């Protein structure tokens, strides 16, 4: 039986500045990279052409090819992680397992089970910080508690960022990879999936976009955002490299990266937000369970052009501009008084850059139920938002070409009525 250490890849699908991989290769044992296509996650996906699965698959193929050029390979398995590790400790004399930490509730539970299984064999399970600059327990207020408000959190984050002088890791030592022939590679079809044709944004973003981010980011017809969300989600891009670049080019863009960590911090410290309001009293709101209205929202048939454009962009491309995300979320939760969890779940299915903490945080912000959320009486007016951010209708006309014709639907609810209904419903529930 061969002695090896395993480096378990998850949300860190790269070789540059990959913390667990770097430290695994610093040790004496030979290291075999591992990726598990987790059935707990894959079996829950309804769309068997889900572009995120294709994206991960291509990245794993690319990593495997890289390791094979170094005379090694990548072990790729499909199943439940706990079961896979039970098999691996029978196949190999595993010395240590290296991996990067994940802060989502399922990931925490999964890792605890794997760690317990390995402990029975006296195999260390070593975890590292990699997908964030600061972890959920690192930025605390003067009382040693996690922040509930973004602004003081961001000030503390920035101060610590400057003091820490964060830098990417040097290149890893590939000589310590486990020497072996190329290993088998499961196909997408064997896992019940098909390749997707959806276009994935590049990991490269022009400096000009980041420099002009503050001025351009709110206009959906303009390429004014980085579209790097999917790469941060799956770790195909180093957060350390991106944060350093943002710090040198645009403070507003860096602030968005801090929001990402704020929501990760909230999820890590208050995992109940996955299915409950961060502010418990907001769970008393009597949401409308109107399936017909919800379906109209999903399909971009509300009669509000900016809302419909956003939903059609999402359904077609897997992307929605961030300003429009706020508008459509406000519309669902305030105009239609439909539970934010319905919208959050729909985004989770459709967004290429879906990330639990940010998606949950964004939806609870829009609904007024979350930490540091907009107040419940603030209801976005879709027409005012259009006037501010798509005045010439370039974005809307791209996605709603039938605007102005008899085939475009009438508004499903009148704005003033919907606004008053939302405010009164919230006020009554929160008494």
N, C-alpha and C positions, 0 to 999 in steps of 0.2 A: 504494500500500500504506500502511495507516494505522499510525502509530507509537503503540505502547501498551506499558505494563508489565502484567504479569499477577500477580495475587495468588491463589496456588493454595491453596484451602481443602482440609483433610484432617480432622484431629481437632480442629477449632476452629470448629465450625459456629454461629457467633454474630457479631454486629456489635459488641457491647460488649466493651471490654478485649481486643480481638483484636490481638495484637502485630504480626504481619506486615501486616495490613490497615492498622493505624494508621500504621506507618512507610512503607508504600507510598504512602499518601495524603499524606504529608508532602513528597514529591518533586514535581518539576515535571511529569513525564510523566503522562498520563492513565492511569488504572488500570482494567483489566477483571478482575473477579472470575472465577475458574475453579474448577470442580469436575469431577473425573474419577471416574466409576463404574468402578472398577478391576476388570477381568475376572480378573486374577490372584487376587483375593480372592473375587469373586462366583462364579466358576466352581467354586470349591471347596465352596460351600454346597450341601448335599444338599436342604435344605428350601426349596422355592421360595415358601413363604409366610413366610420368616424375618422376624420382626417388626423386627429391627434394620435390615433393608434398607428396610422401609416407613417406619421412624422417620427414617432418613437422608433418604429421598426427600421426606418432608413438610418436613423442615428446609430442604432445598435449595429446595423450592418457596417456602417462606416467605422465605428470603434473596433469592431471585430477585425476588419481588414487592416486597421492600423496595428493592432496587437500581433496579427499574423506576420506583418512585415518585420516585426521585432523578434520573430521566431517563437511566438506564443500564440494564444488565441483568446477567445472569450467564451465562457460557459453560459449558454442561454437556455433557460428552463421555462416551462409553462405549467402553472398550477398554483396551489396555495403555498405561500412562503414557508409556513411552519412545516408542512409536509415535505417540501423540497429540501429543507435543511436536515430533516430526519434522514433523507436519502443520501445527502452529500456527506454526512459524517460517517456513513457506512462505506461510501466509495473512496473517500480520501482520509488521510490522517491530517485533519484540519488543525492547524496550530492556533490561528487567530482569525477573527472576522473583523474587517475594517469597513466602516460605512459612515455616511454623513447624516446628521440628525434631520428629522422632519417633525413638524410641530402640529400636524393635523391629528384629530382624535383617532382615526383609524390607524394611521401610521404609528402613533404612540402605542396603541394596543398591540399591533402586529410586532413591533420591535420588542416589546416586553415579553411576548410569547417566545420569540426566537431567542432572546437573551436567556430566558429561563431554560429553554431546551439545551442551549449550548453549555450553560453552567453545569448541567448534570454530567457533561463530558469534560468539565474543567477547561472549556475553550473560551478565552476572553472575547468579549464582544465590545470592540472599541469604536466609539462614535465621535464625530467631529462637527464643528460648526462650519457650514459651507454656503448655504443658500441665502444667508442674511449677513449684514455687517454686525448687527447686534441681536442677540437672541431674546426671547420673551422675558427672561429674568434679569437682563443686563441693564436696562434703563428703568430706574425706579425713582420715585419721588423722595422727598426728605424723610418721610415716614417709613420708607422701605416697601411701599406698595406700588403696584403698577399704575401708570397714568390712565385717566379716563378722558382726558382732554388732549387734543393733538398739539396745540401750540407749545405748552411747556415741555411735552415729550420731544418735540422737534428741536427745541433749544438745547435740551440735555443731550440729545442724539448728536447734534452738530458739534457741541463742545467735546464730547467723547471721541467723535470721529477725528477731530483735529488733534486731540491729545494722543490718540492711539497710533496715528500715522499708518493707517491701513495700507498694506501693499500686497500685490499678488505673490504667490509662491514661485520659487525658481522652477525650472523644468525638472521633471521627475527623472529618476535613474532607471532607465528601461532595462538595464542589465539584470535586475532582480525579478523580472517577469518569469513565470513558470515556463520552461521550455517544453513545447509539445507540438504535435501536428494540428492542423485546423480541426476544430470541433464541429459537430453537427449544428445546423441552424434551422429551427422550425420555420415553416412558411406561414404567411398571414392566413391563407386558406385553411391550414391545419388548426388554426385557432378560431376559425369561423368568421374571419374578416376579409374584406376586399380592399384593394388599394383605392385611395381617394385622389381625385383630380384637383382638389382645392389648393390654391396657391398659398405657400407658407412664406411670410415675410423673411427677409434676410437678417442675419445676425449683424450685418454691417449697417450702420446708420451714418449719414453724412453729418459732418460737424456743423454745417450750416443749419440743419434742422434743429439740432440742440441749441445752437446759438440764438435762433429765432423762436425758440419754443414758447417763451412767454407771450410773444406778440401773435403767434400763429395757432396756438394749440386749441383755441375754442371754435375754429371755423372748419366744419366738417368737409367742405368742398376742397380744402387745401391739404396737402400732405405736410401737416405741421406737427405730427407726433411720431415717435420713434417706432412704434409697432413691435417693440421687443418683448412684449408680455409673454408670449409663448416660450421664448428662449429663457426668460427668468423662471418661468414655471417649471420647465424641464431641465434647467441647468445647462443648456447648450451655450450659455454665455456666463462669464464670471461676474457676479454682482460686485466684487471688489474692483475689477477693471472698469466696469460701467460707472460705479459711484465716483471713482477718481476722475474719470473723464467728465462726468457731470459737474463735479466740484470745480473743475478748471474752465468749464464752458458756460454753465447756466444754473444759477441757484434755484430757479423755479423748477427745472427738470429734476434736480437733486431732491427738491421738496417732495416730488411725486414718489421717488424711491423711498423717502422717509415715511410717506403715507402707507406704502406697501408694508413696511416693517411695523408701523403702528397697528395695522390690522392683524398682522401675524402675532404681535404681542397681545392684542386683545383675545384672539382665538386661543393662544397658548395659556393665558391666565383665566379665561372665562369660556371654556369649551361649550357651555350650555347655549352659546349664541348660535350654534349650528341649527337648532330647531326652536329656539325661544328668543324673545326680544331681550336685548341687553338691559333695557329698562323694563322690569317685570310688569309694571302697571300697564304697559302698552299691549300686553297680551289680552287685555280686557276689551280691546276694540272689536266690535262685531263686524267682521269683514263680510262683504257680499260674496257669495259663492256662485257667481253668474258665469257658467261655462261658456255661454254664447258670447258675452262681452270679452272674456279671456281669449277665446279663439280668434275673435276679430283683432285683438291686440297682437296675438302671436303671428297672425298672417299679414299684418300691416293693412287692415281694413277699417280703421277707426274713424276715417273722415278728417283726421288731423294730419296734414301732410308731413310735418317734421317727425311725428311719431311713426307714421307708416313708412317713411323713407328709412328710418333707423332699423325697424324690424325687418324690412326687406333686405337691407344691406347685411344684417346679421344672418338671415336665413340663406342668403346667396353665397356669402363669402366667409362666414365664421368670424367676422370682425364687425365691431360697431364703434364709431368715434366716441370718445369719452364724454364730451358735452352732450351728445345725443343719448348716451346711456342714462345720464341724469334725467333728461327730459322724459324718456319713455318709462323710466322707473317711477318718476313722480306721477306721470299720467296713470299708470296702472294702480298705484296705491292711493292716490288722492282723487283723481277724476272718476275712476271706476270703483274705488274702495275695495279692491281685491287684494288679498293677503300677499304681502311681500314675498313670502316663501314660494308662492306659485311662480312669480317672476324670477326669483333666484334660481329655482330648479330649471326653468326654461333656459336661462342664460347658461347654466351649468352644462346643459345638453349641447348647446349651439356654439359657445365661444371657444375659439381655438386657444385663447389665452386664459381660459377659465382657471382660476386659482381660488380655492375655498375661502381663505381669509379675506381677500380683497373683494370677491363677489359678495360674500355675506356682509362685509362692512359697508360696501357701496349701497346695497339694497336697504340695509337698516338705516343708513344715513338718509336715503331718499324718503323712506317711510316715516322718519322721525323717531324710530324705535331704538336706534343704536346709540353708541357712545359718540358724544360730540356731533350729534346729528343736526340737520336743519330742523327748526321748530315746526310743529305740526301745522301751524297756521300759514306757513310759507308754501304756497302752491304754485308751481311753475305755470305760467300762461304760455302754451305752445306757440301762439301767434307772436307774443312779445319775444320769445326765444328765437323764433324764425327771423324777426325783424333785426335782432341784434347779431345773429350768427350765420344767417343764410339769406341775407336781404335780397340778393338777386336770384334766389331759388336754384342756384347751380346744383347743389347737393340734392335738393328735393326733386328737381326735374330728372336727374339721373335715375332715381329709384322709383319715382311716381310719374312716369311719362303720360299717364292718362289724366293728370291733374287738369281741371277746367273742362273736362268732357262729361257727358252724362254717365259714363261708366265708372266715374269715381264716386264712392259712397258719400252720403251725407254724414255729418258728425254723429257719433252714436250717443253723445251726451253734450249738453250745452255747458260751456265753460263756467259761467257765473253760477248756474245751478249746482254744478259738480263741486265747485270751490266751497260754496256755502254748506253743502251737504257734508263734505269732508270735515270742515272745521267744526260743525255742530256735532258730528258723530264722535270725533276725537275728544272734544270738550266734555261731552256727556260721559264718555267711557273713562275719562281720567279724573273725574270728580273725586 
